[in-house]
Amino acid sequence: MEGKLKTFLNNCKRLEDEFADKTHDVENVNRGILVSEAFFIRSIIGNLKNFRIIESGRAMGQSTFLLGKIFPNNSIISIEMDKLHTDAKFALDRLSKFNNVQCLFGDSKIMIPDLAKDNDILIIDGPKDMNALLLISSLCNLIRPRFVFIHDAYKGLSLIHI
């Protein structure tokens, strides 16, 4: 375990300037991952090449925007449930400049099992709380993701409905 921690910390140090160059113009917003959380994801992934990210829960596209900036050579599939939500057009406009980002609409609990493959990186920001854990659990019976990140799995929310 000590070796993995040292590798992670070395990745953080090595990637700091590159990450800052790519994200210097991105402000933190109340929705989506923070810039510091994106740095955590970038550092965990380290030197991994040829991977694909599947993100569930796009909203205004903050997380997808950060992912597109820090992983410009990797395919990113972003899934949002509600095509008619007021955030949908904003997100699509914001993300249209990224050639590596594909925005889909639908139920991630149905779509991700059909899309995901071994070694994909999964970022679940919807469904929330226990439903995110249940989705990941069911996916891990089908595939072997390289990494799984869950955003907003916080204490005190309902533990129901998948």
Summary of the structure (lengths in Angstrom):
residues: 162
radius of gyration: 15.5
end to end distance: 34.1
largest distance: 47.7
contacts: 472
relative contact order: 0.14
helix: 44%
strand: 15%
